[in-house]
Amino acid sequence: MKHHSDLEAWLQRRALIEPIATLASLVPDAAVIITDADRRVLFWSAEAERLFGFAADEVLGLPCPDGLLCDGVERRPYGASARVTRSDGATVRVRHFARVLHHDDQPDGAMHVLALDTSAVTQGGVELLTAGATEFHGLVTRDPAMLQVFQIIRNVAETEATVLVRGESGTGKELVARAIHLESRRRDGPFIAVNCAAFTPSLLESELFGHAKGAFTGAVSARRGIFAQADGGTLFLDEVAELPLELQAKLLRVLQERVLVPVGANEPVEVDVRVIAATHRALREEVRAGRFREDLMFRLRVVPLFLPPLRQRPLDIELLLRRSLDEHNRRGRRGVTSFSPEAMQALLDHPWPGNVRELLNVVEYAFAVGRGPVISLHELPPEFREARPQATPRRAPPSPEEDERARVRAALDRCDGDLDRAAASLGVSRTTFWRLRKRLGL
């Protein structure tokens, strides 16, 4: 293609091919972009694909996407911090370093390095949320797989499709359901969350569908159920796998016909409710075990949405710790500026079986039992202070290629070998992902 030959000639004039290739592969969390005098993209690194969501094939030879390299028509000062909009509409904070390059004493293009801005923002001497993160209706991340979840939320919110959110306990399934509601046309209607495991079967039926006066002992008046209360809005059914079989048939009818019959009543009631369900169990396994109706499973999982556990989001652990720290600082009882190195290492090494919920509880514990501006190891819960196996000597940090190979292999494992999903989780095109696999010998 012509723009590839343009790039070759442009770089050859300056003998920059080797330095640029080396720089692009050695700088983690930094996009390297080269543009010509007309701001057409001549080079777009793999990190640029990951950080901004635009595949190289989509931008090479074309003007750089709006807002990436300048604010309006103004060029940014060297090293300026800026919020850049990704292809999926999310934003990342970067620091922008650029140098104009000349040929025959005339400006002939520029080299740009946009590095994730991970410097801490301070307010009154207290460290706040790490920059470079994307916040979305209470969810916060720097992880490419979670950024993909955000985009799926935006897309599915434009429809009325039923969503099944899968994920381990504590990963934020209710926050995802609320985000879908807030992004949808139902945002001005009610949002009601129900944990199906918190009620007995008889009480759950009355809670969901309501009851008529005299339907059972103690029913001294008619009561509207949660479905009726959520009319015009969204109902989030958490732990839907805990529904007893007899109630599953009633739920299926509501989903298919948008009508329900309260307990002890004869007349059906019409309802307009969007249902979002969640479970930490595999519904197919529940169906095989005879505990869940297959027809209801298919009706609930029109759009399955998977939340990765926190242990698979290492970029987010420190980010969430600092966010939680900031929230507790705002309450004013204790001002904390940081974690001690030993405490931070223990937190980063922890497998987080309870996911984000566990992390928030750990920070709350540390604030409650400790004093002073630094959270130390002895202020963490007992499991963090228990003797750990003697650490083996640290090996040298992985090379950029080893790190990239690990990222690609993890994406393939996470997506069961599905190339399209693996590419999407890394924020690159299928073609680029195929090239990465070939280059890395995967």
LOPA-438044 format. One line per field, with one value per residue (C-alpha): residue in one letter; x, y, z. Coordinates in Angstrom, 1 decimal. Each point is the difference from the previous one (the first is absolute). Layout:
REM residues N
code	c(A, ...) .
X	c(X, ...) .
Y	c(Y, ...) .
Z	c(Z, ...) .
//
This chain:
REM residues 442
code	c(M, K, H, H, S, D, L, E, A, W, L, Q, R, R, A, L, I, E, P, I, A, T, L, A, S, L, V, P, D, A, A, V, I, I, T, D, A, D, R, R, V, L, F, W, S, A, E, A, E, R, L, F, G, F, A, A, D, E, V, L, G, L, P, C, P, D, G, L, L, C, D, G, V, E, R, R, P, Y, G, A, S, A, R, V, T, R, S, D, G, A, T, V, R, V, R, H, F, A, R, V, L, H, H, D, D, Q, P, D, G, A, M, H, V, L, A, L, D, T, S, A, V, T, Q, G, G, V, E, L, L, T, A, G, A, T, E, F, H, G, L, V, T, R, D, P, A, M, L, Q, V, F, Q, I, I, R, N, V, A, E, T, E, A, T, V, L, V, R, G, E, S, G, T, G, K, E, L, V, A, R, A, I, H, L, E, S, R, R, R, D, G, P, F, I, A, V, N, C, A, A, F, T, P, S, L, L, E, S, E, L, F, G, H, A, K, G, A, F, T, G, A, V, S, A, R, R, G, I, F, A, Q, A, D, G, G, T, L, F, L, D, E, V, A, E, L, P, L, E, L, Q, A, K, L, L, R, V, L, Q, E, R, V, L, V, P, V, G, A, N, E, P, V, E, V, D, V, R, V, I, A, A, T, H, R, A, L, R, E, E, V, R, A, G, R, F, R, E, D, L, M, F, R, L, R, V, V, P, L, F, L, P, P, L, R, Q, R, P, L, D, I, E, L, L, L, R, R, S, L, D, E, H, N, R, R, G, R, R, G, V, T, S, F, S, P, E, A, M, Q, A, L, L, D, H, P, W, P, G, N, V, R, E, L, L, N, V, V, E, Y, A, F, A, V, G, R, G, P, V, I, S, L, H, E, L, P, P, E, F, R, E, A, R, P, Q, A, T, P, R, R, A, P, P, S, P, E, E, D, E, R, A, R, V, R, A, A, L, D, R, C, D, G, D, L, D, R, A, A, A, S, L, G, V, S, R, T, T, F, W, R, L, R, K, R, L, G, L) .
X	c(0.0, 1.1, 0.2, 2.4, 2.4, -0.4, 0.9, 3.0, 1.3, -0.7, 1.8, 2.9, 0.8, 0.8, 1.3, -2.7, -1.3, 2.0, -0.3, -3.7, -0.6, 2.1, -1.7, -3.5, 0.8, 1.9, -2.4, -2.9, -3.3, 1.1, -1.3, 2.6, -1.6, 1.7, -1.8, 1.0, -0.3, -3.8, -0.5, -0.6, 1.0, 3.2, 0.8, -2.4, 1.4, -1.6, -0.4, -1.8, -2.5, -0.4, -0.3, -2.2, -2.0, 0.8, 1.7, 3.0, -1.8, -2.8, 2.2, 3.2, 0.1, -2.9, -0.2, 0.5, -3.3, -1.3, 1.2, 2.9, 2.8, -1.4, -2.8, -2.1, 2.4, 2.5, 3.2, 0.6, 3.1, 2.7, -0.8, -3.6, -2.6, -3.1, -3.1, -0.2, -3.2, 0.3, -1.8, -2.6, -0.8, 1.9, 2.8, 3.5, 2.4, 3.4, 3.0, 0.9, 3.6, 0.5, 2.9, -0.4, 2.4, 1.5, 1.3, 2.0, -0.7, -3.8, -2.5, -0.6, -2.0, 0.2, 0.6, -2.4, 0.3, -3.3, 0.7, -2.7, 0.1, 0.5, 1.2, -2.1, -2.2, 0.2, -2.4, 1.1, 3.0, -2.2, 0.4, -3.2, -1.1, 2.8, -0.4, -0.2, -3.2, -3.4, -3.0, -3.5, -3.0, 1.9, 2.3, 3.6, 2.8, 3.1, -0.4, -0.7, -2.5, -2.0, 0.1, -1.6, -2.7, -0.7, -0.6, -2.3, -2.0, -0.4, -1.0, -2.5, -1.5, -1.3, -2.2, -2.6, 2.0, 0.1, 3.5, 1.6, 3.0, 2.4, 2.8, 1.4, -1.4, 1.2, 0.8, -2.6, -3.0, -2.5, 2.1, -0.1, -3.7, -0.5, 2.3, -2.1, -3.1, 1.6, 1.1, -3.4, -3.2, -1.4, 2.5, -2.8, -2.0, 0.7, 2.9, -0.6, 2.5, -1.1, 2.2, -1.9, 2.1, -1.2, -3.6, -1.8, -1.8, -3.5, 1.1, 1.9, -3.1, -2.0, 2.9, 0.4, -3.6, -2.0, -3.1, -3.7, -1.8, -0.5, 2.3, 1.6, 0.1, 1.1, -0.9, -2.4, 0.3, 1.0, 3.7, 1.7, 3.0, 3.4, -0.7, -3.0, 2.2, 2.6, -2.5, 1.6, 3.4, 2.6, -0.1, 3.4, -0.4, 3.3, 0.8, -2.8, 1.3, -1.5, -3.6, -2.0, -1.3, -3.7, 0.9, 2.1, -3.2, -1.6, 3.1, 0.1, -3.6, 0.7, 3.0, -2.0, -3.4, 0.7, -2.9, -0.1, -2.5, 0.4, -0.2, -3.7, -1.2, -1.8, 0.5, 3.3, 1.9, 1.9, 3.6, 2.6, 3.3, 3.5, 1.6, 3.7, 1.1, 3.3, 1.5, 3.4, -1.0, 0.1, -3.7, 0.7, 1.4, -3.2, -2.1, 1.9, -0.5, -3.8, 0.0, -0.7, -2.4, 1.8, -2.7, 0.5, 3.8, -0.3, -2.4, 2.2, 3.4, -1.0, 3.1, 2.5, 2.5, 3.1, 1.7, 3.7, 1.1, 2.3, 3.0, -0.2, 0.0, 3.5, 0.0, -3.1, 1.1, 2.0, -2.5, -2.9, 2.1, 0.7, -3.5, -1.3, 2.6, -1.1, -3.7, 0.9, 2.2, -3.0, -1.9, 2.7, 0.7, 3.5, 2.1, 2.1, 2.5, 1.3, 0.5, 3.4, 2.1, -0.5, -3.8, -0.2, 2.0, -2.3, -3.1, 1.4, 1.0, -3.5, -2.2, -3.2, -2.5, -2.6, 0.8, -0.8, -2.3, 2.8, 2.5, -2.4, -0.5, 3.8, 0.5, -2.9, 1.6, 3.3, -1.5, -1.9, 2.8, 2.9, 1.1, 2.4, 0.5, 1.4, -1.8, 2.6, 0.0, -1.1, -3.1, -1.2, -2.3, 1.6, 0.2, 2.4, 2.3, 0.2, 3.4, 0.3, 2.2, 3.6, 0.0, 2.3, 2.6, -1.6, 1.0, 0.7, -3.0, -1.4, 1.1, -2.6, -0.4, -0.5, -2.6, -1.8, 0.0, -1.5, -2.7, -1.0, 0.1, -2.2, -2.5, -0.2, -0.4, -2.6, -2.1, 0.4, 2.0, -2.6, 2.1, -2.7, -0.7, 3.7, 0.8, -2.9, 1.2, 3.4, -1.7, 1.6, -1.4, -0.1, 2.6, 2.4, -0.6, 0.8, 3.3, 0.9, -0.5, 2.1, 2.8, 0.0, -0.1, -3.4) .
Y	c(0.0, 3.5, 1.3, -2.9, 1.1, 3.6, -1.0, -2.0, 3.0, 2.4, -2.0, -1.0, 3.7, 0.3, -3.5, -0.4, -3.5, -1.7, 2.6, 0.4, -3.8, -0.3, 2.9, -1.3, -3.4, 1.2, 2.5, -1.6, 1.8, 2.6, 0.5, 0.9, 1.8, 1.7, 2.4, 1.8, 3.8, -0.4, -2.0, -3.2, -3.1, -1.6, -2.2, -1.4, -2.2, -3.0, 2.0, 2.7, -2.7, -1.2, 3.4, 1.7, -2.9, 0.9, -2.8, 1.0, -1.1, 2.5, 3.1, -0.5, 2.5, 2.0, 3.1, -0.8, -0.4, 3.2, 0.9, -2.4, 2.4, 3.4, 1.8, 1.5, 1.8, 0.8, -2.1, -1.2, 1.1, -2.6, -2.5, 1.3, -2.1, -0.6, -2.1, -1.9, -1.7, -3.6, -1.5, -1.4, 3.4, -0.7, 2.4, -0.6, 2.6, 0.2, 2.2, 1.2, 0.4, 1.1, 1.2, 1.6, -1.5, 1.9, -0.8, 2.6, 2.5, -0.4, -1.6, -3.5, -1.8, -0.8, -2.8, -0.4, -2.1, -0.1, -1.7, -1.0, 2.7, -2.1, 2.9, 0.4, 3.1, 1.6, 2.1, 1.4, -2.3, -3.1, -2.3, -0.5, -2.4, -1.0, 1.7, -1.8, -1.8, -0.1, 0.5, -1.2, 0.2, -1.0, -2.5, 0.9, -1.7, 0.1, -3.6, -0.6, -2.8, 2.2, 2.8, -2.5, -0.7, 3.7, 0.1, -3.0, 1.7, 3.1, -2.1, -2.3, 3.0, 1.3, -3.2, -1.7, -3.3, -2.1, -0.1, -2.7, 1.3, -2.8, 0.5, -1.0, 1.4, 3.6, 0.8, 2.8, -1.7, 2.4, 3.0, -1.4, -0.4, 3.5, 1.3, -1.7, 1.6, 3.5, -0.3, -1.1, 1.8, -1.3, 2.1, 2.2, -3.0, -2.1, -2.3, -2.7, -2.7, -3.3, -2.8, -3.2, -1.9, 2.3, -1.3, -3.2, -1.4, 1.0, 3.4, 0.6, -0.7, 2.6, 2.5, -0.3, -0.3, 1.5, -1.5, 0.5, 0.7, -3.2, -2.0, -1.5, 0.4, 3.5, 1.5, 2.6, 2.2, -0.3, 0.7, 1.0, -2.2, 1.1, -0.5, 2.4, 2.5, -0.2, 0.7, 2.3, -0.7, -2.8, -2.9, -1.6, -3.6, -0.9, -3.7, -1.0, -3.6, -0.2, 0.3, -3.1, -1.8, 0.9, 3.7, -0.4, -0.8, 3.2, 2.0, -1.5, 1.1, 3.6, 0.2, -1.4, 1.5, 3.0, -1.1, -1.4, -1.3, 1.0, -2.8, -0.7, 2.1, -1.0, 3.0, 0.5, 3.2, 1.5, 1.2, 1.8, -1.0, -0.7, -2.9, -0.3, -3.1, -1.0, -3.2, -1.3, -3.5, -1.5, -0.3, -2.7, -2.1, 0.8, -1.1, -3.3, -0.6, 0.6, 3.1, 2.5, 0.2, -0.1, 2.3, 2.6, -0.2, 0.8, 2.8, 1.6, -0.3, 1.8, 2.1, -1.7, 2.4, -1.3, 2.0, -1.0, -0.7, 2.6, -2.4, 0.2, 3.8, 0.7, 3.6, 0.7, -1.1, 3.0, 2.3, -1.3, 0.1, 3.7, 0.7, -1.6, 1.8, 3.3, -0.7, -0.7, 3.1, 2.1, -1.2, 1.9, -2.4, -0.9, 1.5, -2.7, 0.9, -3.4, -3.7, -1.1, -2.0, -3.2, 0.5, 0.9, -3.1, -2.2, 1.5, -0.4, -3.6, -0.9, -2.2, 1.9, -2.9, 2.5, 2.4, 3.7, -0.4, -1.7, 2.8, 2.7, -1.8, -0.3, 3.7, 0.7, -2.4, 1.8, 3.4, -1.3, -1.6, 2.3, 3.5, 2.3, 1.0, -3.3, -3.4, -2.6, -3.8, -0.6, 2.1, -2.4, -3.0, -3.0, -2.0, 2.6, -0.3, -3.8, -1.4, -0.5, -2.6, 1.3, 2.0, -1.4, 2.4, 2.4, -0.6, 2.8, 1.9, -1.6, 1.5, 2.0, -2.9, -2.4, 2.3, 0.4, -3.8, -0.5, 2.6, -1.7, -3.5, 1.2, 1.5, -3.3, -2.0, 2.5, -0.3, -3.7, 0.5, 2.2, 2.4, 2.6, 0.2, -0.1, 2.8, 2.1, -0.6, 1.6, 2.8, -1.0, -1.2, -3.6, 0.6, 1.7, -2.8, -2.6, 1.8, 0.2, -3.8, -0.7, 2.3, -1.4, -3.6, -0.7) .
Z	c(0.0, -0.8, 3.6, 1.0, -2.8, 1.1, 3.5, -1.2, -2.0, 2.8, 2.6, -2.3, -0.6, 3.7, 0.7, 2.6, -0.6, 2.6, 2.7, -0.4, 0.0, 3.1, 1.8, -0.8, 1.5, 3.1, 1.5, 1.8, 0.3, -2.6, -3.5, -2.7, -3.0, -3.0, -2.2, -3.1, -0.6, -0.7, 3.2, -1.9, 2.0, -1.2, 3.0, 2.7, 2.7, 1.6, 3.2, -1.9, -1.1, 3.6, 1.6, -2.5, -1.6, -3.6, -2.0, -2.1, -3.1, 0.8, 0.3, -2.1, -2.9, 1.5, 2.1, 3.7, 1.8, 1.5, 3.5, 0.2, -0.9, 0.7, 1.9, -2.7, -2.3, 2.8, 0.3, 3.5, 2.0, 0.3, 2.7, 0.5, 1.7, -2.1, -0.1, -3.2, -1.3, -1.1, -3.0, 2.4, 1.5, 3.3, 1.0, 1.2, 1.5, -1.6, -0.1, -3.4, -1.2, -3.6, -2.2, -3.4, -2.5, -2.9, -3.5, -1.9, 2.8, -0.5, 2.4, -1.4, 2.7, 3.7, 2.4, 2.9, 3.2, 2.0, 3.3, 2.5, 2.7, 3.2, 2.1, 3.1, 0.3, 3.5, 1.9, 3.3, 0.1, -0.3, -3.0, -2.1, -2.7, -2.3, -3.4, -3.3, 1.1, -1.6, 2.3, -1.1, 2.3, 3.1, -1.8, -0.4, -2.0, -2.1, -1.1, -3.8, 0.8, 2.3, -2.6, -2.4, 2.6, 0.1, -3.8, 0.2, 2.7, -2.3, -2.9, 1.7, 1.9, -3.4, -0.2, 2.1, 0.0, 3.2, 1.5, 2.1, 1.9, 1.0, 2.5, 3.3, 3.2, 0.6, -3.6, -0.3, -1.7, 1.5, -1.1, -3.6, 0.1, 1.3, -2.7, -2.7, 1.6, 0.1, -3.6, -1.3, -0.9, 3.4, 2.0, 1.4, 1.2, 3.1, 0.5, 2.5, 1.1, 1.6, 1.3, -0.7, 2.6, 2.8, 0.1, 0.7, -3.1, 1.3, 1.0, -3.2, -2.1, 1.9, -0.1, -3.8, -1.2, 2.9, 1.7, 0.3, 3.3, 1.9, -2.3, 3.1, 3.8, 0.8, -3.4, 1.4, -3.1, -3.6, -0.8, -3.2, -0.8, -1.0, -3.7, 0.2, 2.0, -2.8, -2.7, -2.6, 1.3, 0.6, 2.4, 1.0, 1.1, 1.8, 0.6, -2.4, 0.1, 3.5, -1.3, 0.8, -3.0, 0.6, -0.1, -3.1, -2.0, 1.2, -0.8, -3.5, -0.6, 1.1, -2.3, -3.0, 0.5, 2.2, 2.3, 3.5, 2.5, 3.6, 2.6, 0.8, -2.9, -3.2, -2.3, -1.8, 0.4, -2.9, 0.8, -2.1, 1.6, -1.3, 1.8, 0.6, 1.8, 1.6, 1.4, 1.0, -1.2, -3.5, -1.0, -2.4, 2.9, 1.9, -2.9, -0.3, 3.7, -0.3, 2.2, -2.7, -3.0, -3.3, -1.7, 2.8, -0.4, -3.7, 0.7, 2.7, -1.9, -3.2, 0.7, 2.3, 1.6, 1.8, 2.8, 0.5, 3.6, 1.6, -0.1, -3.8, 0.2, 1.5, -1.4, 2.1, 3.5, 0.9, -1.8, 2.1, 3.2, -0.5, -1.0, 3.2, 2.0, -1.4, 0.8, 3.7, 0.1, -1.0, 3.1, 2.0, 3.0, -1.2, -2.7, -1.8, -2.6, -1.0, 0.8, 1.3, -2.5, 1.9, 0.2, -3.7, -0.9, 2.0, -1.6, -3.5, 0.7, 1.4, -2.2, 1.0, 0.1, 1.0, -2.8, 0.2, 3.0, 1.9, -1.0, 1.3, 3.3, 0.4, -0.3, 2.4, 2.5, -0.3, 0.5, 3.1, 1.9, -0.9, 0.6, -1.8, -3.6, -1.3, 0.0, 1.1, -0.3, 3.6, -0.7, -2.7, 0.9, 1.6, -3.2, -1.5, 3.0, 0.1, -0.8, -3.8, -1.6, -0.4, -3.2, -2.7, -1.3, -2.5, -3.5, -2.4, -1.3, -3.2, -3.3, -1.9, -2.4, 2.9, 1.6, -3.3, -0.5, 3.4, -0.7, -3.3, 1.6, 2.9, -2.4, -2.0, 3.3, 1.3, -3.2, -0.5, -3.2, -1.7, -2.1, -0.4, 3.7, 0.9, -2.4, 1.4, 3.6, -0.9, -2.0, -3.3, -3.3, -1.0, -2.7, 2.5, 2.5, -2.6, -0.9, 3.7, 0.4, -3.1, 1.2, 3.5, -1.2, 1.5) .
//
